[in-house]
């Protein structure tokens, strides 16, 4: 049985206005059998790095051949390019503003093109809603089997920001805050962490920072330093501490996470993306 064309959507549009529904209408007009999945429309306005992280945590759980449409586009109407990326994990349609950085740091790039072919745009292009006029029309053809190389000319040098920092040093593993989720749990770049009985094995998550290194250490004996506070041990679950206590644990994505049980670590510790985190085995 053939799989239905699958398109995911990630935006900062929210759901109060009709922007998301309009993009879906454009996609379904071009590819009526497409199955549309919302990843998130609650990305903070213009927050490219948040969108990059949310996409990074979501796309691996979709089948190969999925088209991932991402519209977080503070440069809409400017000279920034609209692009499409092909990887073994799926295709990605997005502005060339770094939002695909984490995907490209983890996946081999098979093709990357600018969305320049007018056949894959709406006839009239607004200056403020490229999600409707450029990105949605370009996401529909790959879902229907059109190769992304048909959408435009190759892009030799996409805009990316550096992969999240993970440095293995003699004094510890130095990383940074990546993201704070809806609950105030703070996800760091220190990953991927895998349990082996009571030990943890760290293998850097991103290709650009991998050097064939891995570190094994006893989780209970580790300490995490962040925002001037030292946290003892790395746990499996939030329930390992009492309500209101701060803890470090391995989150669902395999990254080191700082949390407050039944509270917000982001608020309590005042943490923001880019803040330094040190894990000392």
Secondary structure as UniProt FT lines:
FT   STRAND          6..11
FT   HELIX           19..30
FT   TURN            32..33
FT   STRAND          35..40
FT   TURN            45..46
FT   HELIX           48..58
FT   HELIX           59..61
FT   TURN            64..65
FT   STRAND          67..71
FT   TURN            74..77
FT   STRAND          82..87
FT   TURN            88..89
FT   STRAND          90..95
FT   TURN            99..100
FT   HELIX           101..106
FT   STRAND          111..114
FT   HELIX           118..120
FT   HELIX           131..135
FT   HELIX           136..143
FT   TURN            144..145
FT   HELIX           148..150
FT   STRAND          167..169
FT   TURN            170..171
FT   STRAND          172..180
FT   TURN            182..183
FT   STRAND          186..188
FT   STRAND          193..196
FT   TURN            197..198
FT   STRAND          199..203
FT   HELIX           207..209
FT   STRAND          214..218
FT   HELIX           219..221
FT   STRAND          223..226
FT   TURN            227..228
FT   STRAND          229..232
FT   HELIX           238..240
FT   TURN            243..244
FT   STRAND          246..250
FT   TURN            252..253
FT   STRAND          256..260
FT   TURN            261..262
FT   HELIX           265..269
FT   TURN            273..274
FT   STRAND          276..280
//
